[in-house]
Amino acid sequence: MKSKRARATKVLSVMEQLYPQAATELAHTNPFELLVATVLSAQATDASVNKATPALFKRFPDAFALAQAHPEEVEPYIKTIGLYRSKAKNLVMLARKLVEEHGAEVPMDKAQLRELPGVGWKTATVVLGAAFGVPGIAVDTHLTRLARRLGLSEQKDPEKIGADLERLFPEEKWVFVHHALILFGRYRCTARKPQCEGCPLWAECLSKGAW
């Protein structure tokens, strides 16, 4: 644990230098838009979601509007995103639940968020952190990969990886760490061809030399 904490301290220092303003790349102007975009981002890229959401939000600007729609009306707006049929259905049901149970507002409670269709632990953690500043480290494929490469967690389950990371980093930095590591994994420490040359985390990487 001592060596992991030392690596975590170095990782945090490097992330603060590389991405001091780290934040989600999902385009949004309010918690509702962020929630919808995050649901859409499952098994899809943020870039593909950002291309689809402007027209989607123009047509359905809030939970009230989306709750009155049928999934078939939503599908054309998100057809370029993977699993669009099931996501359209989830979004409509999600909006209806927001209207019926939360006054059309996105709840700030993780348990209530996870009761919404299409919202799991990761999505709830992302929304709470990015929209409301609630501490948490959501784990996606990038964080799963980096946690193992940097020797911060040997777990495979995202929630357990998140718990490991939260034990290593200061709570006030959890949201930042989530966003910064995603950026690092997305643009530098990629899955197949990581940019190892000159990497500021070379000394901390347990996978160095594998590429």
Phi, psi and omega per residue, in radians:
M1 nan -0.640 -3.140
K2 -1.087 -0.739 -3.142
S3 -1.206 -0.611 3.103
K4 -1.147 -0.728 3.127
R5 -1.117 -0.650 3.115
A6 -1.141 -0.729 3.104
R7 -1.153 -0.707 3.135
A8 -1.081 -0.696 3.111
T9 -1.074 -0.740 3.115
K10 -1.172 -0.752 3.126
V11 -1.028 -0.821 -3.128
L12 -1.066 -0.755 3.134
S13 -1.058 -0.772 3.138
V14 -1.166 -0.735 -3.132
M15 -1.114 -0.649 3.131
E16 -1.177 -0.508 3.082
Q17 -1.361 -0.705 -3.085
L18 -1.342 -0.751 -3.018
Y19 -2.302 1.128 -3.075
P20 -1.069 -0.444 -3.133
Q21 -1.914 0.497 -3.070
A22 -0.924 2.306 3.131
A23 -2.725 2.960 3.116
T24 -1.074 2.545 3.083
E25 -1.642 0.033 3.068
L26 -1.336 2.123 -3.122
A27 -1.217 2.263 3.123
H28 -2.850 2.776 3.101
T29 -2.133 -0.108 3.138
N30 -2.775 2.953 -3.102
P31 -1.031 -0.631 3.138
F32 -1.095 -0.812 3.131
E33 -1.107 -0.683 3.109
L34 -1.117 -0.741 3.131
L35 -1.057 -0.842 3.140
V36 -1.079 -0.813 -3.118
A37 -1.094 -0.664 -3.126
T38 -1.210 -0.689 3.055
V39 -1.058 -0.740 -3.133
L40 -1.186 -0.452 -3.041
S41 -1.342 -0.147 3.107
A42 -1.065 2.171 -3.120
Q43 0.971 0.601 3.094
A44 -2.609 2.819 3.130
T45 -1.507 2.674 3.073
D46 -1.065 -0.634 -3.131
A47 -1.078 -0.744 -3.138
S48 -1.174 -0.619 3.112
V49 -1.185 -0.756 -3.119
N50 -1.128 -0.450 3.095
K51 -1.302 -0.512 -3.057
A52 -1.586 -0.562 -2.962
T53 -1.229 -0.513 3.134
P54 -0.981 -0.823 3.125
A55 -1.205 -0.651 3.119
L56 -1.078 -0.819 -3.112
F57 -1.259 -0.464 3.075
K58 -1.183 -0.687 -3.136
R59 -1.371 -0.668 -3.117
F60 -2.214 1.416 -2.999
P61 -1.298 -0.271 -3.129
D62 -2.675 3.108 -3.104
A63 -1.110 -0.598 3.127
F64 -1.058 -0.808 -3.116
A65 -1.166 -0.763 -3.101
L66 -1.214 -0.559 -3.130
A67 -1.159 -0.405 -3.122
Q68 -1.557 -0.074 -3.080
A69 -1.531 2.885 2.960
H70 -1.822 2.601 -3.140
P71 -0.896 -0.625 -3.132
E72 -1.108 -0.433 3.096
E73 -1.365 -0.458 -3.110
V74 -1.488 -0.572 -3.044
E75 -0.891 -0.801 -3.105
P76 -1.040 -0.478 -3.104
Y77 -1.357 -0.387 -3.081
I78 -2.140 0.337 -3.051
K79 -1.112 -0.405 -3.139
T80 -1.421 -0.060 -3.110
I81 -1.798 2.444 3.141
G82 -1.004 2.552 3.116
L83 1.031 0.618 -2.995
Y84 -1.113 -0.567 -3.116
R85 -1.161 -0.835 -3.141
S86 -1.196 -0.590 3.122
K87 -1.209 -0.656 3.098
A88 -1.089 -0.742 3.118
K89 -1.108 -0.782 -3.141
N90 -1.109 -0.696 -3.110
L91 -1.123 -0.724 3.128
V92 -1.136 -0.796 3.135
M93 -1.147 -0.651 3.087
L94 -1.061 -0.819 -3.130
A95 -1.095 -0.724 3.134
R96 -1.100 -0.692 3.129
K97 -1.189 -0.653 3.078
L98 -1.071 -0.771 -3.125
V99 -1.167 -0.812 -3.044
E100 -1.265 -0.600 -2.998
E101 -1.993 -0.269 -3.043
H102 -2.335 0.320 3.109
G103 1.082 0.496 3.126
A104 1.272 0.144 3.131
E105 -1.746 2.602 3.082
V106 -1.345 2.121 -3.105
P107 -1.205 2.631 3.126
M108 -1.705 0.374 -3.114
D109 -2.032 2.229 -3.061
K110 -1.100 -0.716 -3.137
A111 -1.100 -0.727 3.114
Q112 -1.188 -0.658 3.090
L113 -1.097 -0.723 -3.090
R114 -1.234 -0.223 3.056
E115 -1.410 -0.205 -3.135
L116 -1.370 2.447 3.124
P117 -0.986 2.318 3.097
G118 1.440 0.035 -3.096
V119 -1.937 2.029 3.077
G120 -1.888 -2.928 -3.108
W121 -1.034 -0.796 -3.082
K122 -1.117 -0.850 -3.129
T123 -1.053 -0.769 3.135
A124 -1.077 -0.725 -3.135
T125 -1.159 -0.723 3.113
V126 -1.077 -0.850 -3.087
V127 -1.122 -0.785 3.138
L128 -1.067 -0.702 -3.115
G129 -1.273 -0.862 -3.052
A130 -1.309 -0.598 -3.083
A131 -1.584 -0.589 -2.998
F132 -2.172 -0.061 3.128
G133 1.277 0.332 3.120
V134 -1.322 2.166 -3.066
P135 -1.041 2.400 3.101
G136 3.020 2.591 3.074
I137 -2.016 1.782 3.070
A138 -1.356 2.472 -3.053
V139 -2.027 2.079 3.047
D140 -1.943 -2.892 -3.110
T141 -1.108 -0.611 3.141
H142 -1.142 -0.843 -3.132
L143 -1.177 -0.594 3.073
T144 -1.047 -0.800 -3.135
R145 -1.142 -0.827 -3.083
L146 -1.199 -0.638 3.128
A147 -1.047 -0.666 3.136
R148 -1.330 -0.795 -3.120
R149 -1.084 -0.604 -3.105
L150 -1.628 0.045 3.089
G151 1.190 0.553 -3.125
L152 -1.658 -0.347 3.107
S153 -2.795 2.468 3.068
E154 -1.843 0.065 -3.116
Q155 -1.272 2.789 3.087
K156 -1.919 -0.515 3.134
D157 -1.316 2.239 -3.091
P158 -0.961 -0.708 -3.130
E159 -1.145 -0.647 3.126
K160 -1.254 -0.642 3.063
I161 -1.090 -0.786 3.123
G162 -1.020 -0.726 3.126
A163 -1.113 -0.712 3.103
D164 -1.074 -0.801 -3.116
L165 -1.134 -0.670 -3.134
E166 -1.172 -0.435 3.073
R167 -1.327 -0.372 -3.044
L168 -1.673 -0.458 -3.072
F169 -1.936 2.624 3.091
P170 -1.051 2.450 -3.080
E171 -0.987 -0.665 -3.112
E172 -1.215 -0.147 3.136
K173 -1.876 0.007 -3.037
W174 -1.034 -0.829 -3.118
V175 -1.133 -0.743 3.110
F176 -1.066 -0.804 -3.126
V177 -1.022 -0.757 3.103
H178 -0.972 -0.911 -3.081
H179 -1.215 -0.715 -3.100
A180 -1.154 -0.756 -3.140
L181 -1.183 -0.577 3.052
I182 -1.072 -0.796 3.131
L183 -1.090 -0.733 3.138
F184 -1.122 -0.730 3.134
G185 -1.280 -0.546 -3.105
R186 -1.322 -0.641 -2.996
Y187 -1.999 -0.231 -3.133
R188 -2.251 -1.071 -3.109
C189 -1.552 1.146 -3.058
T190 -1.304 2.928 -3.036
A191 -1.150 -0.804 -2.992
R192 -1.726 -0.728 -3.089
K193 -2.289 1.233 -3.138
P194 -1.128 2.564 3.132
Q195 -1.498 1.389 -3.044
C196 -1.307 -0.545 -3.085
E197 -1.095 2.127 3.130
G198 1.327 0.216 -3.110
C199 -1.145 2.252 -3.135
P200 -1.214 -0.184 3.116
L201 -1.908 0.307 -3.108
W202 -0.963 -0.778 -3.090
A203 -1.148 -0.501 -3.110
E204 -1.563 -0.190 -3.028
C205 -1.417 2.183 3.105
L206 -1.450 -0.145 -3.114
S207 -1.837 0.088 -3.112
K208 -1.046 2.456 -3.103
G209 1.586 -0.102 -3.118
A210 -1.424 -0.192 -3.137
W211 -2.153 nan nan
